[in-house]
Amino acid sequence: MKPKVIAIVGPTASGKTGLGIEIAKKWDGEVISVDSRQIYRGMDIGTAKPEGEWSEADIEKGGSINQLFGARKTFEVEGVPHWGIDLVDPDASYSVADFKLFAEEKIADIVKRRKVPILVGGTGFWLKAVIDNLDLTQTPADPILRAELEARTLGDLFHEYKQLDPGGAELIDKQNKRRVLRALEVTKLTGKPFSEQQTMGEALYSVLQIGLRVPREVLNERIDTRVEEMVARGLVQEVRGLCERYGCEIESMTSIGYRQICQFVSGAQKLKEAIEEVKIDTRQYAKRQMTWFKRDERIHWVEPGQSVDAVVQPFLLKNSIT
């Protein structure tokens, strides 16, 4: 019987963290964060990391997880272990393939200890890579093409990518030059749309996906409130410290919240304008997330606050779920 895994999905600010903790407490689970920004140390406020405490991890020392990521400690939130947080420094290279390896090893570790792995996050492609066992493209960069692409503007790159891969262009963060550049590079080198190059392998897990669906108006209000709270908690100071240490050109600093505040820190924009851009870009990102998740008919959609026992209990207590 394949190991059972629960996945909590949905757009940013929909309540995924809270639901993951609720299920973990009730069903003896541990959370694996599926967030492509919470992996970075020091990027706390802008990535909405949950507040918790570090403690010694209850895992066998010497395993490959420790060797790769130094994961000798675990991050506990309300007593629930959370993995996938603070894996690397902001200037480190870290790909979806790296996360897939980490998640597979961590799931095996959690299952070995008779706990329930709970994947929680809104980075849809990273989640899909794990639960659908994607065979990820490993197309190497071409130095000549890369130099040519890097010399072009983001708008120009996105325009060409949209022509070559319309489906991928709908979902990609079109404000992230590095991601757009890489997607276009792979598409041009292989002659096939980047979004169609990941094939599914044999499923490794039996997965229950639970999606949080929030009305658009409510979600937008939550996003605006969250951004204001981030600023009040010290987002500007966090970004300024990261800029002083790493600069604003590294890939991790191009994510929403960081690239806009970097514009303020550098003097290129007023703070009020930067904050408004964070809100707008986050709302657009939430829309892309929902576009991605709505394509997956396996997701059981619920409203915030709605009990999920009716789907979780039979999934965990029976041999299989249909």
Secondary structure, DSSP 8 states (H G I E B T S, - for coil): ---EEEEEE-STTSSHHHHHHHHHHHHTEEEEE--TTTTBTT--TTTT----EEEE--S-TTSHHHHHH---EEEEETTEEEESSS-B-TTS---HHHHHHHHHHHHHHHHHTT-EEEEE-S-HHHHHHHHTTEE-------HHHHHHHHTS-HHHHHHHHHHH-HHHHHHS-TT-HHHHHHHHHHHHHHSS-GGG--EE----SEEEEEEE---HHHHHHHHHHHHHHHHHHTHHHHHHHHHHHH-S-SGGGGSTTHHHHHHHHTTSS-HHHHHHHHHHHHHHHHHHHHHHHHT-TT-EEE-TT---HHHHHHHHHSS---
